[in-house]
């Protein structure tokens, strides 16, 4: 059947409420919501029930993807037969069969898809509308009509597609009958789709016995794979079997012993042994739920320890089977932390772990389980960064660009990644758009400012007018909002004196030494990733005020855990080309006396030594940070004269 004919046919059957149908049958209100009462109205004047003295109705209800039937009495009012009817709270569709004696009238199907309170069709409604009029799959059929092909299989496939498009969660309930019908329409397509759908069912986060039953049926009836169907049947037979339940005490003891183990090197073999003794597919699910035995967490535990131990064979083996809901944690622990935060992995090493996770993640692309796009947007920028450093610039750019669907240039690290890739690939026009869009959102890094200046000079053959050009890119509204926020956060508090060693020849610095200057303190630590992520923005602020003798910056290294922290700080600053004044407060006496606990924590003192600003955290944008610090400094200068 040509696609145009199929669509025309589908559209014609969608018109449940045509003017002709409404002359005979209607529900009021039209937006019928489950759990509410509606008025049923039937006018038999143009049907075979005209002039009948007694008319009743059978109501076919599609509830939780199963058919149920009810009967209602109708009262004649003028030419109409009416009734008030309470719609079942779990119904997605209701269909009416009107009767008088042995005569019945269903017209072209008096069906009504129910809606939620927002007017959206209830999940299952489209599926019910198809199954009501097609009997290809007996388990989903009903005796509403004797015509089992009231609509063709091709139209049923159309309605299945609409159902899943609007309600992805419906798929697990209709995947088997959908494939059965699709097999009649296009057998080859059905087989290809069946392989994907079996993967989907096997990887549901909350597996049920009904999912296994569907897998067995798909193997047997769509793929004609009896051996695979029999294998699944054996698994089903073992679910909640006495043999499995008998092992529950042993399983619980093993789980508790594993959970109590504090030596991470012993955790992985314990987890692997647990999987072998008590496989997930042979589990007493009710028992597991009651005792919080979560196989997804067990997968994560094995995989994370394997990455720490550099056991790539075990890592890849278990990642290849890891459930979707564990992938975000696995990527964060195995890639994000060591590659981005701790920088203990270079791009080549990180790729060893990132690639298998990405491969497993994209296996779920067809079905896109709940949270799929969030996991994509959260992790693909890091994966793109790894690919960029391995010379895979085109692939990296595609990933980075796609993530702007969510971030819309409001994430400086992603903006920088995209800009650097565009620059590498010589895509100057696209680069210019990214740079300017990022400036308008005030989400720009020093690297991007360099690219913006380079682009400006290339276009104008001179730096003249560059600062004015930058000013035109700033969003006045955003600047005003930031200024209002900073001004509102201004305080006026006394702070105690201190005496702390600096990295400048070990000189001791005290509060009294700083009187007459606006002082910016940035409390940080070598182990604090957000602290160091803020350094490029803080360095921009340092450079901005380097010639202002009334402003000084001190980076207070506090809450340190490593023994050789001073050497580490010296090397870290040198490696990143940061010329910072550092105060060593490893025991945190200074920071505690100033009320600092969580870091990064920035404070600004006015020239009289009074605390005027105290802000915790870093929001991720170097350009926004330098604007915020600058506003604080200028307000502190004004406040010094109060």
Order of alpha helices (4+ residues) and beta strands (2+ residues): alpha-alpha-beta-beta-beta-beta-beta-beta-beta-beta-alpha-alpha-alpha-alpha-alpha-alpha-alpha-alpha-alpha-alpha-alpha-alpha-alpha-alpha-alpha-alpha-alpha-alpha-alpha-alpha-alpha-beta-beta-beta-alpha-alpha-beta-alpha-beta-alpha-beta-beta-alpha
